[in-house]
Amino acid sequence: MSNKLKLITDGLVKNNPTFVLILGMCPTLATTTSAVNGLSMGLATLFVLVLSNIVISAIARFIPDKVHIPAYIVVIATFVTLVQFLMQAYTPAMYETLGLFIPLIVVNCIILGRAEAFASKNGVWDSALDGIGVGLGFTCSLTVLGAVREILGSGSIFGWNFLGGDGMLAFVMAPGAFLCLGYLMVLFNKFLKKD
Amino acid sequence: MAAQSNLKNMTLALGAVCLVCSALLGVAYAVTKAPIEKAAQAKTEASLSQVLPAFDAIEESTVAVEGEDVHYYKALSEGKVVGYAVEAGTIGFGGPLTLMVGVTPDGVVYNTSVLSHSETPGLGAKCATDTKFMQQWQGFNPGEKILSVKKDGGDVDAITASTITSRAYTRAVALAVAAAEAAAAGEAADAVSGASLPQTEEGGQDNE
């Protein structure tokens, strides 16, 4: 049983996609302008990751090796498009801020990476747990990164402005994204990843 | 473990995956089509009521400005034209910038609202949230003030560090004013007495 739990905690710490595996940097850097954006991008990715892991682990046996990447990409793209439709229909405000980046989930290395490295070789149940773990790791990282950038860059947190003015604009833009990501990576590896 | 990579297997596997996926997407599209349209319509209606004085009927139409067809809505109250809401699009810093601009029949801007933009968050994206920037458009009279940013010798206060966005916004408003004039001129025959405007100052519901 602890083995199953380990699948989830591994995704959060040891295999943390953002701070340890350093995968999926494009959405990480682009969407974390605020904590809410990071959180919703993380959740959308989590959703796609879990579903694609489940489906891919179920069909991997039937897919010939030579065409497994196109087949996985089709599966992933389908789930991403589903997320896009659902967001557009039921959370239009969120779709407006994230809409541009949702299609990018298809090419997020984390998802194809987990499909290749884990889901294609393991059972459905384990793959789902792995998806949840890595997805949660990605969500937490993006939320933390978004929160730090929002605090420094806009002087607010989750949209609540505590400064009564603007922060340091650079942190909302690309250079700040790289700076924050770098420092968070250092802190993460120093304190959390004890190997 | 995996099936053999011969032509038959590969074709079958990919074909099956694609078939199932497209069927799934087709269903999802059909299910979400109505809600998506409803969301888009609700957004248009919300922006219409934000940029126009109180109205009880709306007419959609297009007018040609500078060789391009511009989509606009004519707002009527008790049969009289109270304003035009023009969907004006330009190119901002990060991509297309589309505004809904309300113009009263005498050519004064009533209010503006951003329909879609892809400006830099924290900088140009403030064109949709910065109250100081947005409020200056309420009652902006292009007949008395110059429709360009202060840096270019006009009367529009640009957003700090976002001159390009502010210029694009200003250009869109200018386009909308021109479109409203063209629309009004097109029906000048039956809109001679367009002078009685309700001067309602409504509080902005500009933050979402």
Boltz contact constraints between the chains, C-beta under 6 A:
constraints:
  - contact:
      token1: [A, 33]
      token2: [B, 121]
      max_distance: 6.0
  - contact:
      token1: [A, 62]
      token2: [B, 3]
      max_distance: 6.0
  - contact:
      token1: [A, 63]
      token2: [B, 13]
      max_distance: 6.0
  - contact:
      token1: [A, 64]
      token2: [B, 3]
      max_distance: 6.0
  - contact:
      token1: [A, 64]
      token2: [B, 5]
      max_distance: 6.0
  - contact:
      token1: [A, 64]
      token2: [B, 9]
      max_distance: 6.0
  - contact:
      token1: [A, 64]
      token2: [B, 10]
      max_distance: 6.0
  - contact:
      token1: [A, 64]
      token2: [B, 13]
      max_distance: 6.0
  - contact:
      token1: [A, 65]
      token2: [B, 2]
      max_distance: 6.0
  - contact:
      token1: [A, 65]
      token2: [B, 5]
      max_distance: 6.0
  - contact:
      token1: [A, 66]
      token2: [B, 5]
      max_distance: 6.0
  - contact:
      token1: [A, 67]
      token2: [B, 10]
      max_distance: 6.0
  - contact:
      token1: [A, 67]
      token2: [B, 14]
      max_distance: 6.0
  - contact:
      token1: [A, 71]
      token2: [B, 14]
      max_distance: 6.0
  - contact:
      token1: [A, 71]
      token2: [B, 17]
      max_distance: 6.0
  - contact:
      token1: [A, 74]
      token2: [B, 17]
      max_distance: 6.0
  - contact:
      token1: [A, 74]
      token2: [B, 18]
      max_distance: 6.0
  - contact:
      token1: [A, 74]
      token2: [B, 21]
      max_distance: 6.0
  - contact:
      token1: [A, 78]
      token2: [B, 21]
      max_distance: 6.0
  - contact:
      token1: [A, 78]
      token2: [B, 24]
      max_distance: 6.0
  - contact:
      token1: [A, 78]
      token2: [B, 25]
      max_distance: 6.0
  - contact:
      token1: [A, 81]
      token2: [B, 25]
      max_distance: 6.0
  - contact:
      token1: [A, 82]
      token2: [B, 28]
      max_distance: 6.0
  - contact:
      token1: [A, 85]
      token2: [B, 28]
      max_distance: 6.0
  - contact:
      token1: [A, 85]
      token2: [B, 32]
      max_distance: 6.0
  - contact:
      token1: [A, 88]
      token2: [B, 36]
      max_distance: 6.0
  - contact:
      token1: [A, 89]
      token2: [B, 32]
      max_distance: 6.0
  - contact:
      token1: [A, 89]
      token2: [B, 35]
      max_distance: 6.0
  - contact:
      token1: [A, 89]
      token2: [B, 36]
      max_distance: 6.0
  - contact:
      token1: [A, 92]
      token2: [B, 39]
      max_distance: 6.0
  - contact:
      token1: [A, 153]
      token2: [B, 122]
      max_distance: 6.0
  - contact:
      token1: [A, 169]
      token2: [B, 122]
      max_distance: 6.0
  - contact:
      token1: [A, 172]
      token2: [B, 121]
      max_distance: 6.0
  - contact:
      token1: [A, 172]
      token2: [B, 122]
      max_distance: 6.0
